[in-house]
Amino acid sequence: QQPQIQLGDGQITTSGKVIMGHDTHFQSQMRTGDAILATPTAPSSSKSLQLGDGQITTSGKVIMGHDTHFQSQMRTGDAILATPTAPSSSKSTGIAQPQEEMRILTMILSDNSASISTPFTYDLRYPTSYSYICKPRDVQAERQRKQQQHHLEKEEDQKVAFGTYYGNESKNEVVYREKTEHGSYRIRRERMTEGANFDRGDLLNIRTKKKSDKYC
């Protein structure tokens, strides 16, 4: 039976024998013993590996930056590379030279604080230079997500600005709050004139006419 070649989900990066997946599904698509095929590119022709600003130290999965700019240079899902060195107490003759290791950024809290998927073999106890590889991105999908987020934020800003006078276009009505004889407040709804469009000025004008509104 001829082996079947199937396209795997997502994309991968590697560091030595270690494979890091980006939007992959290794456990559901493959099993131990399966073959994986990829086309490596010589480092000299690759523009994805970049030197990061400043230096880093680590403690487990936590990265502390020194004069770094994590937020402007990297994103969650990018790979970070550094060379950990064994503590002096564990060094002995015959130990292999330190090798560069790769980890995946799982969270970026600030320009000098981030976390990684798994700790390096040894903590970076002293400020160490590092490099990073940007996760392959779908530029069009990211642009669409940003536009959707901007639209949602704009709608939320309108609701906050208009307060209880925010117009519900789908129901063609204006909602506002009115003070009762007992000192509490109740929600009132008024139908807008058919075909009329209320803007911010119209809504503020309604507010000034509602003397029982505690904000006036």
Solvent accessible surface area in square Angstrom, and as a share of the most:
residue,aa,sasa,rsa
1,Q,217,0.96
2,Q,153,0.68
3,P,119,0.75
4,Q,145,0.64
5,I,147,0.75
6,Q,146,0.65
7,L,173,0.86
8,G,44,0.42
9,D,62,0.32
10,G,41,0.40
11,Q,100,0.45
12,I,53,0.27
13,T,22,0.13
14,T,73,0.42
15,S,26,0.17
16,G,80,0.77
17,K,205,0.87
18,V,80,0.46
19,I,66,0.33
20,M,20,0.09
21,G,31,0.30
22,H,11,0.05
23,D,103,0.54
24,T,29,0.17
25,H,100,0.45
26,F,71,0.30
27,Q,181,0.81
28,S,95,0.61
29,Q,84,0.37
30,M,63,0.28
31,R,205,0.75
32,T,148,0.86
33,G,78,0.75
34,D,82,0.43
35,A,89,0.69
36,I,82,0.42
37,L,132,0.66
38,A,73,0.57
39,T,127,0.74
40,P,123,0.77
41,T,93,0.54
42,A,59,0.45
43,P,112,0.70
44,S,113,0.73
45,S,75,0.49
46,S,42,0.27
47,K,188,0.80
48,S,47,0.30
49,L,88,0.44
50,Q,76,0.34
51,L,134,0.67
52,G,6,0.06
53,D,57,0.29
54,G,33,0.31
55,Q,72,0.32
56,I,0,0.00
57,T,16,0.09
58,T,7,0.04
59,S,64,0.41
60,G,26,0.25
61,K,106,0.45
62,V,73,0.42
63,I,0,0.00
64,M,72,0.32
65,G,11,0.11
66,H,77,0.34
67,D,127,0.66
68,T,7,0.04
69,H,82,0.37
70,F,1,0.00
71,Q,107,0.48
72,S,94,0.61
73,Q,47,0.21
74,M,5,0.02
75,R,113,0.41
76,T,80,0.47
77,G,11,0.10
78,D,0,0.00
79,A,1,0.01
80,I,0,0.00
81,L,13,0.06
82,A,2,0.02
83,T,53,0.31
84,P,6,0.04
85,T,68,0.39
86,A,16,0.12
87,P,43,0.27
88,S,96,0.62
89,S,110,0.71
90,S,60,0.39
91,K,109,0.46
92,S,71,0.46
93,T,141,0.82
94,G,85,0.81
95,I,102,0.52
96,A,81,0.63
97,Q,147,0.65
98,P,68,0.43
99,Q,133,0.59
100,E,92,0.41
101,E,32,0.14
102,M,5,0.02
103,R,39,0.14
104,I,25,0.13
105,L,1,0.01
106,T,67,0.39
107,M,100,0.45
108,I,33,0.17
109,L,110,0.55
110,S,39,0.25
111,D,53,0.27
112,N,82,0.42
113,S,29,0.19
114,A,1,0.01
115,S,25,0.16
116,I,2,0.01
117,S,41,0.26
118,T,70,0.41
119,P,57,0.36
120,F,9,0.04
121,T,87,0.51
122,Y,85,0.32
123,D,58,0.30
124,L,6,0.03
125,R,165,0.60
126,Y,167,0.64
127,P,72,0.45
128,T,32,0.19
129,S,63,0.41
130,Y,5,0.02
131,S,14,0.09
132,Y,9,0.03
133,I,30,0.15
134,C,39,0.23
135,K,49,0.21
136,P,55,0.35
137,R,77,0.28
138,D,87,0.45
139,V,97,0.56
140,Q,116,0.52
141,A,28,0.22
142,E,33,0.15
143,R,128,0.47
144,Q,92,0.41
145,R,140,0.51
146,K,130,0.55
147,Q,111,0.49
148,Q,118,0.52
149,Q,96,0.43
150,H,122,0.55
151,H,103,0.46
152,L,105,0.52
153,E,88,0.39
154,K,114,0.48
155,E,64,0.29
156,E,96,0.43
157,D,92,0.48
158,Q,63,0.28
159,K,96,0.41
160,V,113,0.65
161,A,50,0.39
162,F,29,0.12
163,G,36,0.35
164,T,49,0.28
165,Y,4,0.01
166,Y,66,0.25
167,G,15,0.15
168,N,46,0.24
169,E,152,0.68
170,S,105,0.68
171,K,112,0.47
172,N,29,0.15
173,E,13,0.06
174,V,4,0.03
175,V,27,0.16
176,Y,6,0.02
177,R,58,0.21
178,E,38,0.17
179,K,94,0.40
180,T,22,0.13
181,E,141,0.63
182,H,157,0.70
183,G,40,0.39
184,S,63,0.40
185,Y,65,0.25
186,R,107,0.39
187,I,94,0.48
188,R,106,0.39
189,R,143,0.52
190,E,74,0.33
191,R,172,0.63
192,M,20,0.09
193,T,102,0.59
194,E,155,0.70
195,G,68,0.66
196,A,39,0.30
197,N,139,0.71
198,F,71,0.30
199,D,86,0.44
200,R,119,0.44
201,G,45,0.44
202,D,57,0.30
203,L,4,0.02
204,L,89,0.44
205,N,76,0.39
206,I,31,0.15
207,R,60,0.22
208,T,94,0.54
209,K,143,0.61
210,K,46,0.19
211,K,189,0.80
212,S,43,0.28
213,D,5,0.03
214,K,113,0.48
215,Y,134,0.51
216,C,86,0.52
